[in-house]
Amino acid sequence: MSRKLMNDFIGRYIALLYAITDAPEEFQEAAALFLISAAAGLKWVFRSIPETPIFTNKHQNRGKTLNLWIIIMGITRITRKSTGVISHVEDILKDIFGEQPFLSKDFTPEYLVKELANKTLGFETYCIWIRDEISGFFEQLRRRDSYMTTADAVLSTIYDGFDYIKGTITRGKESILRPYLTCFLASTEFLPTLFQKLQIRLGFLNRFIFVIGKRKARKPLRVRSLTESERSEAEHLKEFLKALINKRHTTVMTMSEDAKQRYDVFEMQIENRLETENLGIKEGYWGNLPNFTIRLSCLYRLSRMTVEEIRNHREDTLSVDLQDVERAIEYVWKVWGWFEEVIEVMLSGKSTETRRLRDKSKEFIVSMLKDEDLVEGSNIVEVTSNETGASDPTIYNALRELRDERVVCSPKYKFYKLKEDCKNCESHSICGSSNKDSIE
């Protein structure tokens, strides 16, 4: 295990799966977040007054939903996407929900509305989409010769929780009311070569969290059965999800004052960069980071609850605390780094080369810092680029990985050094934690 885990649902899920498979921790954390998202449904929402109806009482308890669209990407077999991640997520959710909310395996853009409309019960549409290879779907989205030429636009509407009603000649009116679609998909690192710039500029791809995983070390095949404690832990995790699902009334999540202040500082940082820099094709995704942060903050808050706390929670509201926002912001910076890799692959059509250059950059940065006491980030990027030929985003991602792996730290704003040589680290477990954002 490369880091100390919290004793909450996410930490316990990662620890259990770590004992069973050598799939990347990044994938297991994404899976845990997705499971909470799937269990939260429409029973746990975040209060966002600007998005609340003010002229009608429609959906009175409605707020920002916590659905996530996640795509994990990694090398086939090596990262165990199917056997080590997807299969366990699908197993636990089907054990709880049965088959009803799951979209079919042969789900295609052409049958998008029909498939989702069939899941509408009463005035709600709750759907789970899990697929261990999604490249075929994106390949079909590239075609613009079928009646479903706006499939990505429909999905974007559904992600945002808006009703969608369409009339057809053969099937009549199809309605998707108050939709909640949460997705956990997988593919290789070559998936971004199928993406189109228009899908980013129009916001469809900006709704996805792309998680790129790399196996740290291979583990021998485990043939030993689950221990009694592991079975008990698996049952506990399942009971946690059931407790979230079985809430009878909607709980509106809010932010404590210090959590809101931290979020406002983060949102200002995002908006300032939008106003002062030309981010080009990446502008929309950068602008969506606050949306991810709110959803993740709520999910981290739910993760900290015990089964008993969930069952006994009678109040109409639940407060998200500062630590939840801090965790969400830290995770969102990783999300941004992964997205930059996605863009690099999309534009270049090369993923293996990107990985090679990032690893080469990491090796050079470490050797560079061994000879220097403290080096400015911009200087690291310039020298590394000249030496390795890697692009600035690739080098920034390399530096971020080194920081996440606790190889380097930032004791001074925008300056870096080897963590083992840092005096500050002798008394602080995370040096320069207040400077997490400086790498951007």
C-alpha positions in Angstrom: 0.0 0.0 0.0 1.5 3.3 -1.1 -0.3 5.5 1.4 -2.1 5.5 4.7 -5.9 5.0 4.2 -8.7 6.5 6.2 -10.9 4.2 8.2 -14.0 5.0 6.1 -15.9 3.2 3.4 -13.4 4.3 0.7 -10.3 3.4 2.7 -11.7 0.0 3.8 -12.8 -0.9 0.2 -9.3 -0.1 -1.1 -7.7 -2.1 1.7 -9.9 -5.2 1.1 -9.4 -5.2 -2.7 -5.7 -4.6 -2.3 -5.4 -7.9 -0.4 -7.2 -9.7 -3.3 -5.9 -8.1 -6.5 -2.9 -6.0 -7.8 -5.2 -3.7 -9.8 -4.0 0.0 -9.3 -5.2 1.8 -6.1 -6.4 4.6 -8.4 -8.9 2.2 -9.9 -10.1 1.0 -6.5 -10.6 4.5 -5.1 -12.6 5.4 -8.2 -14.6 2.2 -7.8 -15.4 3.1 -4.1 -16.5 6.6 -5.1 -18.7 5.2 -7.8 -20.3 2.7 -5.4 -21.3 5.5 -3.0 -22.6 7.5 -6.0 -24.7 4.6 -7.2 -26.1 4.0 -3.7 -26.8 7.7 -3.0 -29.2 8.0 -6.0 -31.7 10.8 -5.6 -31.9 10.3 -1.8 -28.8 12.4 -1.1 -28.4 15.7 -3.0 -26.4 18.9 -2.5 -28.2 22.2 -1.9 -27.4 24.5 -4.8 -29.7 27.5 -4.6 -28.9 28.8 -8.1 -30.1 25.5 -9.5 -33.2 25.3 -7.3 -36.6 26.2 -9.0 -37.8 29.5 -7.6 -41.1 29.9 -9.5 -42.5 26.5 -9.0 -42.5 23.7 -6.3 -41.5 21.1 -8.8 -39.0 18.7 -7.3 -39.0 20.6 -4.0 -36.2 18.6 -2.5 -34.1 18.6 -5.6 -30.5 19.7 -5.6 -27.3 18.8 -7.3 -27.1 15.1 -7.7 -24.0 13.0 -6.9 -23.9 10.9 -10.0 -20.4 10.2 -11.4 -19.3 9.2 -14.9 -16.0 7.4 -14.5 -13.8 5.8 -17.2 -10.8 3.8 -15.9 -8.0 3.4 -18.5 -4.9 1.2 -18.4 -2.9 -1.5 -20.1 -4.9 -4.6 -20.9 -4.4 -7.5 -18.4 -1.6 -5.7 -16.5 -4.0 -3.3 -14.7 -6.8 -5.9 -14.1 -9.6 -3.6 -15.2 -12.1 -6.4 -15.6 -11.2 -9.1 -13.1 -9.8 -6.8 -10.4 -12.2 -3.8 -10.6 -15.3 -4.0 -12.8 -16.3 -7.5 -11.8 -16.3 -6.6 -8.1 -18.3 -3.4 -8.6 -20.9 -5.2 -10.7 -21.0 -8.1 -8.3 -21.8 -6.0 -5.2 -24.4 -3.7 -6.9 -26.3 -6.6 -8.6 -26.4 -8.4 -5.3 -28.1 -5.3 -3.8 -30.2 -4.0 -6.7 -30.8 -7.0 -8.9 -30.8 -6.5 -12.7 -33.4 -3.8 -13.0 -31.3 -0.5 -13.0 -28.5 -1.8 -15.2 -28.3 -0.8 -18.8 -27.8 -3.8 -21.2 -24.3 -4.8 -22.3 -25.2 -4.1 -26.0 -26.3 -0.6 -25.1 -25.6 1.6 -28.2 -26.2 5.3 -29.1 -29.0 4.3 -31.5 -31.1 2.8 -28.7 -30.1 5.4 -26.1 -33.5 6.9 -25.4 -35.4 3.7 -25.6 -33.0 2.0 -23.2 -33.2 4.8 -20.6 -37.0 5.3 -21.0 -37.6 1.6 -20.2 -35.9 2.3 -16.8 -38.3 5.1 -15.8 -40.5 4.1 -12.8 -43.1 6.6 -11.9 -41.5 10.0 -12.1 -37.8 8.9 -11.7 -35.3 7.2 -13.9 -32.5 5.5 -12.1 -29.8 3.8 -14.2 -26.4 2.2 -13.7 -24.1 1.7 -16.7 -21.1 -0.6 -16.2 -19.0 -1.8 -19.1 -15.5 -3.3 -19.2 -14.7 -2.1 -22.7 -16.3 1.1 -23.9 -14.3 1.8 -27.1 -17.0 0.4 -29.3 -19.6 2.9 -28.0 -17.3 5.9 -28.7 -16.5 4.4 -32.1 -20.2 4.5 -32.9 -20.5 8.1 -31.6 -18.1 9.1 -34.3 -20.7 8.2 -36.9 -23.1 10.9 -37.9 -25.4 8.9 -40.2 -28.0 7.6 -37.8 -31.1 9.2 -36.3 -29.2 9.4 -33.0 -26.7 11.9 -34.2 -27.2 13.8 -30.9 -26.6 10.9 -28.5 -23.9 12.7 -26.7 -26.1 15.8 -26.3 -28.9 13.6 -24.8 -26.4 12.0 -22.4 -25.3 15.4 -21.3 -28.9 16.5 -20.5 -29.4 13.3 -18.5 -26.1 13.7 -16.6 -27.4 17.2 -15.5 -30.6 15.6 -14.2 -33.0 17.3 -16.6 -36.1 15.5 -18.0 -35.9 14.4 -21.6 -39.0 13.7 -23.7 -38.9 12.6 -27.3 -41.7 11.6 -29.7 -41.1 8.9 -32.3 -43.2 7.6 -35.2 -42.8 3.9 -34.3 -42.6 3.9 -30.5 -44.6 7.0 -29.6 -43.5 9.3 -26.9 -40.5 8.2 -24.8 -39.9 10.0 -21.5 -36.9 10.0 -19.2 -38.1 11.8 -16.1 -35.8 13.0 -13.3 -32.9 10.9 -14.5 -30.0 9.7 -12.4 -27.4 7.9 -14.5 -24.1 6.9 -13.0 -21.4 5.2 -15.1 -18.3 3.1 -14.4 -16.6 2.2 -17.7 -13.2 0.9 -18.8 -10.9 0.9 -21.7 -7.3 1.1 -22.7 -5.2 4.2 -22.8 -5.8 4.4 -26.6 -9.5 5.3 -26.0 -8.9 9.1 -26.3 -7.9 8.6 -30.0 -11.6 8.0 -30.6 -12.6 11.3 -29.0 -13.6 14.3 -31.0 -12.8 18.0 -30.2 -16.5 18.9 -30.7 -17.4 16.5 -27.9 -15.2 18.4 -25.6 -16.2 21.9 -26.7 -19.9 21.0 -26.3 -19.3 19.6 -22.9 -20.0 15.9 -23.3 -16.6 14.6 -22.5 -16.1 17.3 -19.8 -18.6 15.3 -17.6 -16.3 12.3 -17.4 -13.7 11.6 -14.8 -10.9 9.8 -16.6 -8.7 7.7 -14.2 -5.4 6.4 -15.6 -3.9 3.6 -13.6 -0.5 2.1 -13.5 0.2 -1.1 -11.6 2.9 -0.5 -8.9 4.0 -4.1 -8.6 2.8 -7.5 -9.7 1.4 -9.9 -7.1 1.4 -13.7 -7.4 -2.0 -15.2 -8.2 -3.9 -15.6 -5.0 -5.6 -19.1 -4.7 -6.2 -18.9 -1.0 -9.9 -18.4 -0.1 -11.1 -15.3 1.6 -10.4 -15.2 5.3 -13.2 -14.9 7.8 -12.3 -11.3 8.5 -12.2 -10.5 4.8 -15.7 -12.0 4.4 -16.9 -10.0 7.4 -15.4 -6.8 5.9 -17.1 -7.4 2.5 -20.4 -7.9 4.3 -19.9 -4.6 6.2 -19.2 -2.7 3.0 -22.3 -4.1 1.5 -24.4 -3.1 4.5 -23.0 0.4 4.2 -24.3 0.7 0.7 -27.7 -0.8 1.6 -28.1 1.8 4.4 -27.6 4.6 1.9 -30.0 3.1 -0.6 -32.7 2.4 2.0 -33.1 6.0 3.1 -36.8 6.8 2.9 -36.5 10.6 2.6 -34.2 12.9 0.7 -31.3 14.4 2.7 -30.0 17.7 1.4 -26.3 18.2 1.9 -24.9 21.6 2.8 -21.4 22.9 3.7 -20.0 24.1 7.0 -18.7 27.7 7.0 -15.1 26.8 6.9 -15.7 24.2 4.1 -17.6 26.8 2.1 -14.7 29.3 2.5 -12.2 26.7 1.3 -14.5 25.8 -1.7 -14.9 29.5 -2.6 -11.1 30.0 -2.6 -10.8 27.0 -5.0 -13.6 28.2 -7.2 -12.0 31.7 -7.4 -8.7 30.1 -8.5 -10.6 28.2 -11.3 -12.4 31.3 -12.5 -9.3 33.6 -12.3 -7.4 31.2 -14.7 -10.4 31.1 -17.0 -10.4 34.9 -17.1 -6.6 35.4 -17.5 -5.5 32.4 -19.7 -6.4 30.9 -22.9 -6.8 27.2 -22.1 -8.1 26.3 -25.5 -9.8 23.0 -25.8 -9.2 22.3 -22.1 -11.2 25.4 -21.0 -14.5 23.6 -20.5 -13.1 20.7 -18.4 -11.1 23.2 -16.2 -14.4 25.1 -15.7 -16.1 21.9 -14.6 -13.7 21.1 -11.8 -15.8 22.9 -9.2 -18.7 20.7 -10.2 -16.6 17.6 -9.6 -15.4 19.1 -6.3 -18.9 19.5 -4.9 -20.0 16.0 -5.9 -16.8 14.4 -4.5 -17.0 16.5 -1.3 -20.4 15.0 -0.6 -19.3 11.5 -1.4 -16.3 11.8 0.9 -18.7 13.0 3.6 -21.0 10.0 3.1 -18.0 7.7 3.1 -17.1 8.9 6.7 -20.5 7.8 8.1 -21.1 4.5 9.8 -23.9 2.2 9.0 -25.6 3.2 12.2 -25.2 6.9 11.6 -26.8 6.6 8.2 -29.7 4.6 9.5 -30.3 6.9 12.5 -29.9 10.2 10.5 -33.3 11.8 10.8 -32.5 15.4 10.0 -33.3 16.8 6.6 -29.8 18.1 6.1 -26.2 16.9 6.5 -23.2 19.2 6.6 -20.1 18.6 4.5 -17.0 19.5 6.5 -13.6 21.1 5.6 -11.8 17.8 5.5 -14.2 16.5 2.9 -13.7 19.6 0.6 -9.9 19.3 1.1 -10.0 15.6 0.0 -12.1 16.5 -3.0 -9.8 19.3 -4.1 -6.8 17.0 -3.8 -8.5 14.4 -5.9 -9.7 16.9 -8.5 -6.1 18.0 -9.1 -5.4 14.3 -10.0 -8.4 14.4 -12.2 -7.1 17.4 -14.0 -3.7 15.7 -14.5 -5.4 12.6 -16.0 -7.4 14.8 -18.3 -4.3 16.5 -19.6 -3.0 13.1 -20.5 -6.2 12.3 -22.2 -5.9 15.4 -24.3 -2.3 14.7 -25.2 -3.3 11.2 -26.4 -6.3 12.5 -28.3 -4.2 15.1 -30.2 -1.2 12.9 -30.8 -2.8 9.5 -31.2 0.0 8.1 -29.0 -0.3 6.7 -25.5 2.7 4.5 -25.1 5.0 7.3 -26.0 3.3 9.6 -23.5 3.9 7.1 -20.7 7.5 6.6 -21.7 8.2 10.3 -21.7 6.5 10.8 -18.3 8.6 8.0 -16.8 11.7 9.3 -18.4 10.9 12.8 -17.0 10.4 11.4 -13.5 13.8 9.8 -13.6 15.4 13.0 -14.8 13.7 15.2 -12.2 14.9 12.9 -9.3 18.4 13.0 -10.6 18.2 16.8 -11.0 17.0 17.3 -7.5 19.7 15.2 -6.1 22.2 17.8 -7.2 20.2 20.8 -6.1 18.8 22.0 -2.8 15.6 23.7 -4.0 14.5 24.1 -7.6 11.7 26.3 -9.0 9.0 24.4 -10.8 9.3 26.4 -14.0 13.0 25.7 -14.1 12.4 21.9 -13.6 10.0 22.0 -16.6 12.3 23.9 -18.8 15.4 21.8 -18.1 13.5 18.5 -18.2 11.9 19.4 -21.5 15.3 20.2 -23.1 16.7 16.9 -21.8 13.8 14.5 -22.5 11.8 16.2 -25.2 8.6 15.8 -23.2 5.9 18.4 -23.4 5.1 20.7 -20.4 1.8 18.9 -19.5 3.7 15.6 -19.4 6.4 17.0 -17.2 3.8 18.6 -14.9 2.1 15.2 -14.6 5.5 13.5 -13.9 6.1 16.1 -11.1 2.6 15.5 -9.7 3.2 11.8 -9.6 6.4 12.2 -7.8 4.7 14.4 -5.2 1.8 12.0 -4.8 4.3 9.1 -4.4 6.0 11.3 -1.7 9.3 11.3 -3.6 9.4 15.1 -3.8 7.8 17.8 -1.8 7.1 21.6 -1.9 8.4 23.3 1.2 8.2 26.7 -0.6 5.5 27.9 -3.0 6.3 26.6 -6.5 9.7 25.2 -5.4 10.6 21.5 -5.1 13.1 19.2 -3.5 13.6 15.6 -2.7 11.4 14.7 0.3 14.1 12.7 2.0 16.2 15.9 2.1 13.5 18.1 3.5 13.8 19.2 7.1 10.1 20.2 7.2 9.2 16.6 6.5 10.8 15.5 9.7 8.0 17.1 11.6 5.2 17.1 9.1 3.8 14.0 7.3 2.9 16.1 4.3 5.3 18.9 3.5 3.8 21.9 1.7 0.2 20.7 2.0 -1.0 24.2 1.7 0.8 24.5 -1.7 -1.0 21.5 -3.3 -2.4 23.9 -6.0 0.9 25.4 -6.9 1.8 22.8 -9.4 -0.9 24.1 -11.7 
